[in-house]
Amino acid sequence: MCIFCRKLRLLGVALLLSGTLFAQEKVSKQLEENFDMTDSGKFHLDNKYGDIIINGWDRDAMLVTIDISVSHRKRENAVSLLDRIQPEIKTAGDFVSITSEIREKNQGVIARYFNKANPFSFDKSNIQIDYTIYLPENAELEISNKFGDLIIEDWSGKLNSDVQHGDVWLNRDLNNADVSVSFGKLRAKSINYGNLRLKNGSLDMERSADLRLNTSGSTVKIEAVTKMRLYSSKDEITIEEIGSIDGDIRFTTIYLNQLQNAVDLTLKVTDMRVSEIQGPVVAIDITQESSDINLNISGVSFDFDATLEQGLLRMPKTFRNVDSRVLDSGKRIREINAVYGNNPDGRISIEGKKGIIQLNER
């Protein structure tokens, strides 16, 4: 019993020491700034280790609230670092720029905070710099944020943003957006003209009229896009409705539920599925290598041609005027021409080597 009691006492002491060891002192401050700004103004922000919330409003003014907090097991260290965090603010007419900065300890020079790669280089402290901003709903935004989210509400101006290790939430339709996201999620409603870049992230968007997407190692889901240029590597992509698409796709799985008009793609080790071609006029040009292509061709009429090196081609018996001839028996290169449907006014052309091409009827 005594041994048991002694173990309990030792455990209690260990827990107390552990709690003391990991206890953190937290200090904070809030800064607030007001500026004149119109719908033709521009706001630039560089930040690190914090969230940015943008709200549009119907005023010729801008309100910026900055909440800064620092945690450290020694209160004096936390207070010292908090005092050194002073965002740099520049204004020129209708332009406002804010940069999160931290002054070097015991030095008179300034080190730009967001150029520091390690948040624990400052006495192993935990730092949080959050921005809440109200500005005219059509003013231009240029945002850079690392290790924090970007949330935009009730604003519809021109956006240029770069977010790393954080998520982006665009909760209103935008006409023009240039967005980069690395190691995070992008959630958007409508982007009329979009230039998006993803790296090891995800995209979930409702619709776009004209979209350029450069993505790698990501998951993409889009409800509808009229025109798209795609550069993809090692992605999982699903598009419910698409008008036309062109670009270069490698090591990716792409699923198109409804295709309206045209495809002009280069594929390498890619799995591509098209569930429905709505036409009525279809124009598909695919250059592929070691890819698996599956097209549902029901309901459209077209001329078909393919030049294939090795690989497999499967097509329904309803094709007419099928002409297949060997161009190079050594390399197993063959050319196939055929017609599908009545009064063909479209075209499907596929060339490449290896791979599997399947043309299916519903």
C-alpha positions, 0 to 999 in steps of 0.5 A: 500500500505504501509503495502504491501511495508513493507512486501516486505522489510521484505521479502527481508531482510529475503532472504538476511539473509537466503543467508548469513546464508547458504553461504559456503566458499570453499577452495581446494588443489591438491596433485600429486604423482608419483611412479614406478610400473609394471604390477605385482604391487599392489595398495591399497587405502582407501578413504571416501567422494569422487570419485575414477577414475582408468585409466590403461595405458601402462607404468611402472609407477603410477600417483596419483592426489588427489583433496581435497576440504572443504566447511564451512560458516567460511573460517578460519574453512574450511582452518583449516580442509583442512590443516589437511587432509593429505593422508598417503602414504606407498610404498614397492617395487612394492606395493603402499598404500594410506589412506585418513587421517585427523589429530585431531584438537589441538592434535598430534595423527592421526585419520584415516579419513575413520573410522569417521562415520559422515562427519559433526563431523569436524565443520559441514564441507563438505569434498570431496576427489577425486582420479584420478589414472593412473597405469599399466593396469594389476596391482592389485587393492584393493579399499575401498570407502565410500560415493563416486563412483568407476570408472575403465577404460582401466584396466584389472587386479585383482580387490578387492573392497568394495564400500558403498553408491556409484556406481561402473562402470567397463568399461572393461572386467575383468578376476577376480573380488571380489566386494562388493557394499552396497547402490549403483549400480554395472555396469560391462561388462564381469567378467570371475571369479566373487565374488560379494556381493550386499546389497540394490543395483543393478547389471547390467552385460553383462556376466560371466563364473563363478559367485558367487553372494550374494545379499539382497534387490537388483535388478539384471540383467545379460545377460549371465552366464555359471555357477552361485552360488546364495545366494539371499534374497528379490531380483528381479533377471533377467538372460537372458541366464544361463548354470547352477545355484545352491544356496539358494533363499528366498523371491525373484523373479527370472526369467530365460529366457533360461536355458542350463543345470542344476538347484540345488536350495533351495527356500523359498517363492520365485517366479521362472520362467523358460521360456525355457529349451534348454537342450538337457539334463536337470537336475533340483533339487529343494527343496522348501517351499511356492514357486511359480515355473513355468517351460516351459518344451517344447522341452526336455525329462526327468523323473519326480519325486516329493514329496510334502506336501500339495501344488499344482502341475499342469502338462500337459496331455502329461506326460506318466506313471503317478504314484501318491500315498499318503505317509501320508494322515494326512500331505497330503504328496504325491509322483508323478512319470512320464515321459515326452517326448521320450527317456528321458535322463534328470531329474526334481525332486521337493520336499517340502511343500505348494507352486505351481508347474506348468509344462507348454508347450509352 
